[in-house]
Amino acid sequence: MASSGRTARNRGSEPSPGQRRIAGFAAVGVTLAVAFAVATGTSQASENCDGLDAAVGNNLAFIADQLVFPDELTEARIANRQAVIDQLEQRRAAAGCTGEVEVPDADPNAALNGGAAENCAGLDVAVRNNLAFIDGQRRNPDALSEARIANRQAVIDLLEDRRTLAGCTGEVTLTPGG
């Protein structure tokens, strides 16, 4: 009789198969929720409002310079920079940036560079930075990686157009020497 009492007590304290299944699903759900929270926090950290604001400001400054010192390529340059600004504004919105970016004054030294403030080395660095971001998204993808990659590729395409307009030559790759 004592052994049958033990069996009844042990059976009552062990979870049923249904309870085990529910606990398993709950554990998987918690794990997925934590993984999503970590991934979301990590991806948001990759976008910096100050950096995005600075990039928008730099492009606005370039447009202002082009308006003050126009040449035969001004219209194309402004259209290109406006497309870059539109991409940056999308990234600012996705990152939760809320501040207004001011239009800086035109650079009085821009006339010394034919009205163009383009710098091939700077454009190459910008392309390389975007390639590195894409590479990082491909190595550690999350739910938003595909959209981020498409966004950055569009920025690279615009930067390549600017490189062409500025007379930059050579292909930009992830490795600085490549």
Protein Blocks (a to p, Z undefined) as FASTA:
>chain_A
ZZmmmmmmmmmmpccfklmmmmmmmmmmmmmmmmmmmmmmmmmmmpcfklmmmmmmmmmm
mmmmmmmmgcfklmmmmmmmmmmmmmmmmmmmmnopabdcddddddfklmmnnopacdfk
lmmmmmmmmmmmmmmmmmmgcfklmmmmmmmmmmmmmmmmmmmmnopgcjddfblkZZ
